[in-house]
Amino acid sequence: MTDPNIPPPERVVHQTTINTAPARKSGGGALAFIVGGLIVAVAVIGWFVYSGGQPPAAPQAPEVNLDINVPAPKLPEAPRLPDAPRPAEPPTVTAPAEG
């Protein structure tokens, strides 16, 4: 229990101030998009000017005429299958003797 004759401890109040700068607006993304588009346009124009507008020809593949003969492996003879069984006779029922 606390002594009622002791004054309460001093309370210290801390205050924190946060200063935030206002958001900056910039056109950096739009400017980069425009500059990138101009670079692509210059590259396409340069390709048409220096290549005559024709795509480069694909290299000709050399003619290859191969004749490959490989002997097939010889397998051992398979055992002969047994003859198929004859069909069984259907069962017959004899008539009961009357009498």
Secondary structure, 3 states (H helix, E strand, C coil): CCCCCCCCCCCCCCCCCCCCCCCCCCCHHHHHHHHHHHHHHHHHHHHHHHHCCCCCCCCCCCCCCCCCCCCCCCCCCCCCCCCCCCCCCCCCCCCCCCC
